[in-house]
Every structure is written in structure tokens, then in C-alpha cells.
Amino acid sequence: MVVLVSRHGRRLQRYSSGRRLVVGALYSDAALQFLLITRCIPYKFKEVDEPCSEETEPAIEVLVVSSQKGPELMFPKGGWELDESMPEAASREAFEEAGVRGNFEGTLGHWTSKGDDKIHFMYALRVTEVLQQWPEMEARERKWVTVEEAREVCKHSWMREAVDKLSDLLLSPSGQEMNSP
């Protein structure tokens, strides 16, 4: 049985220095404090009618979801709770917000947000299951897009850089061998 309810409330949320930790931890370096945020880019290899030859690259699609606060498209992220590890929290958020399950397959890097108070750690999540029903399906839209389309819809430059890193990781000779269908 699959539970189709998102977690609500702040009872189990992790906090540090009064800040809610969002699938990450608060990093403190002398007087500087950063909220570390972990996000994932769900991806899959597009199914094609014709088999790929050695000269053609497999087509990659990434999954974006709408924000609950407006039409902005983004990658899943969310709260890191006391009863789960960081990977479990990221996996739960991908399930709740995007209705997907998968395997974490690589680190894409980290970026500091414009306000310099958040560091976003990005990971690649290879989707193994796309659910027809998921907890936030009434509140969010999900959309599979190409890498090029993802670059266009990403609001922040660091998100575009993460998409480029994902593409580089998956299309590199070593990445292709490990990740292609």
C-alpha cells in the first residue's frame, strides 16, 4: 500500500540557529552562516522509436515541477526531518512533489544563491518509477522537458549550471556506459 499524503507541520523539522534545515544542514564558518539545501534533478533517458547508434547520444529528459507559490518551474526539494537521513528526505520530496521514485546516481555540485545565505547541493536522480497518483498532484504540475528546455525554464543561473553538469555527467564516455539504457 502506498501512502499518498505529504507530511505536514513543523513538529519533526530540523532547526539550527532558528533556521529550518531544508534537506541539508546549517554550515557555520566563523560569523558566516549558510543554509545548505539539497535538491535533485529527476531524469530519464527518452524512449526512442529507433535504436541509438554509437554516433548518436541518448536523449535525456528532466522532470520539473511547478512551485506551490506560482508558475515557476523547479526541481524537487524540501524539509529534512528528524526521523530520516538526507537521502531519505530527498527521495521523499521527489515522491511527494513530483510523483517519482528512483536512484541517486551522482553529485552535480553546489551553488550559493544570490542572497549568499543558501548553498544548494544538487544530485542526479535516475527515475525508475513514474506514479500516476502522488501526494501533491493537485497542487503541482510536473513536466518532462529536454535539457535545452530545462535551461530555458530554470529561474536561477545555478540551476542551469546544474542541468549542464547533469548532461555532461550522463553524456561523458564513462557516464554513458554506466547510465544509458
Stockholm file with secondary structure:
# STOCKHOLM 1.0

chainA/1-181         MVVLVSRHGRRLQRYSSGRRLVVGALYSDAALQFLLITRCIPYKFKEVDEPCSEETEPAIEVLVVSSQKGPELMFPKGGWELDESMPEAASREAFEEAGVRGNFEGTLGHWTSKGDDKIHFMYALRVTEVLQQWPEMEARERKWVTVEEAREVCKHSWMREAVDKLSDLLLSPSGQEMNSP
#=GR chainA/1-181 SS CCCCCCCCSSTTBCEETTEECCSSCEEEETTEEEEEEEEEEEEEECCCSSCCCTTSCCCEEEEEEECTTSSCEECCBCCCBTTSCHHHHHHHHIIIIICEEEEEEEEEEEEECTTSSEEEEEEEEEEEEECSCCTTTTTCCEEEEEHHHHHHHBSSHHHHHHHHHHHHHHHSHHHHHHHCC
#=GC SS_cons         CCCCCCCCSSTTBCEETTEECCSSCEEEETTEEEEEEEEEEEEEECCCSSCCCTTSCCCEEEEEEECTTSSCEECCBCCCBTTSCHHHHHHHHIIIIICEEEEEEEEEEEEECTTSSEEEEEEEEEEEEECSCCTTTTTCCEEEEEHHHHHHHBSSHHHHHHHHHHHHHHHSHHHHHHHCC
//
